[in-house]
Amino acid sequence: METFRGDTQQITLSSLISPSKSQASSDLMGETVILELESGVYYGLNETGTLIWNLINQSKTLEEISDRILSEYDIEPEQCNNYILKLVRDLADKGLVTIENKTVD
C-alpha cells in the first residue's frame, strides 16, 4: 500500500476523504466555492478541483478519486496522485475535509 506523509496526518490510497461539517459549498458555473463556516473564509476550486470535491462529497477513498481522475484526464498516475494529495492536504489544513485512515483487519 502506498503511503503519503503529510505535515499533520498520514494519508494512504485507502484513506477515506469526506467533507467536514464546518463547511458549506456551492457549484457556480462549473467551479466550486467552499465556505469555512467558523472563519467565514471562502475558497474556490477550478474544474478539476470541482470534480475531486464532488467525489469527496461522496466520501471516496484517495484511490477511488485517483482512478476517476485518471479515467477523465490524460495524466500520469504519480502526477495525478500528487495533485490530489496536495489538494486534500490543503483542504484538510483549512478544516474543509476529514481524513479517515481505514485499518485492515
VMD Tcl script that draws the C-alpha trace (Angstrom):
set ca {
  {0.00 0.00 0.00}
  {1.39 3.38 -0.97}
  {1.68 5.85 1.88}
  {1.88 9.63 1.67}
  {3.10 11.58 4.66}
  {1.54 14.94 5.30}
  {2.59 17.51 7.81}
  {-0.37 16.69 10.02}
  {-1.51 13.21 9.11}
  {-0.51 10.11 7.20}
  {-2.61 9.60 4.09}
  {-2.78 6.33 2.14}
  {-4.61 5.34 -1.01}
  {-7.24 3.71 1.22}
  {-7.78 6.90 3.27}
  {-11.43 7.95 3.19}
  {-11.82 11.65 2.38}
  {-15.08 13.34 3.45}
  {-16.31 16.93 3.67}
  {-16.17 18.38 7.18}
  {-19.27 19.61 8.95}
  {-17.79 23.10 9.28}
  {-18.14 23.95 5.59}
  {-20.79 24.74 3.01}
  {-20.19 24.52 -0.72}
  {-21.88 25.55 -3.92}
  {-21.31 24.96 -7.63}
  {-21.01 28.17 -9.64}
  {-20.71 27.77 -13.42}
  {-18.59 24.61 -13.25}
  {-16.44 25.70 -10.35}
  {-16.93 25.20 -6.63}
  {-16.95 27.77 -3.86}
  {-16.47 26.45 -0.31}
  {-17.20 28.50 2.80}
  {-15.42 27.57 6.02}
  {-18.21 28.35 8.46}
  {-16.15 29.18 11.55}
  {-13.78 31.66 9.89}
  {-16.11 32.90 7.16}
  {-13.37 32.43 4.56}
  {-14.29 31.33 1.03}
  {-12.20 29.01 -1.11}
  {-12.56 28.40 -4.84}
  {-11.86 25.26 -6.87}
  {-11.32 25.05 -10.62}
  {-12.95 22.43 -12.86}
  {-10.59 19.62 -11.83}
  {-10.81 20.60 -8.17}
  {-14.60 20.61 -8.52}
  {-14.58 17.02 -9.83}
  {-12.42 15.99 -6.88}
  {-14.71 17.90 -4.47}
  {-17.77 16.14 -5.90}
  {-16.08 12.79 -5.23}
  {-15.13 13.91 -1.71}
  {-18.82 14.70 -1.15}
  {-19.47 11.01 -1.88}
  {-16.89 10.01 0.79}
  {-14.48 8.32 -1.60}
  {-11.03 6.96 -0.86}
  {-7.96 8.63 -2.30}
  {-7.60 5.64 -4.62}
  {-11.18 5.96 -5.90}
  {-10.67 9.67 -6.51}
  {-7.41 8.98 -8.34}
  {-8.99 6.26 -10.50}
  {-11.75 8.65 -11.56}
  {-9.34 11.48 -12.42}
  {-7.15 9.06 -14.39}
  {-10.19 7.96 -16.40}
  {-11.14 11.58 -17.20}
  {-7.74 13.19 -17.88}
  {-4.56 12.28 -19.76}
  {-2.22 12.36 -16.78}
  {0.40 10.04 -15.31}
  {-0.69 8.21 -12.12}
  {2.11 9.68 -9.99}
  {1.34 13.22 -11.15}
  {-2.37 12.62 -10.55}
  {-1.82 11.29 -7.02}
  {0.47 14.20 -6.17}
  {-2.12 16.74 -7.40}
  {-4.95 15.10 -5.45}
  {-2.80 14.72 -2.34}
  {-1.81 18.39 -2.42}
  {-5.45 19.45 -2.76}
  {-6.61 17.09 0.01}
  {-3.86 18.33 2.34}
  {-4.77 21.95 1.58}
  {-8.46 21.26 2.22}
  {-7.64 19.40 5.46}
  {-5.37 22.21 6.67}
  {-8.27 24.64 6.15}
  {-10.70 22.36 8.02}
  {-12.78 21.61 4.92}
  {-12.32 17.82 4.83}
  {-11.73 14.97 7.22}
  {-9.38 12.07 6.57}
  {-10.17 8.64 7.97}
  {-7.49 6.01 7.68}
  {-9.02 2.58 7.23}
  {-7.37 -0.27 9.04}
  {-7.01 -3.70 7.50}
  {-8.39 -6.44 9.75}
}
mol new
graphics top color blue
foreach p $ca { graphics top sphere $p radius 0.5 }
foreach p [lrange $ca 0 end-1] q [lrange $ca 1 end] { graphics top cylinder $p $q radius 0.2 }
display resetview
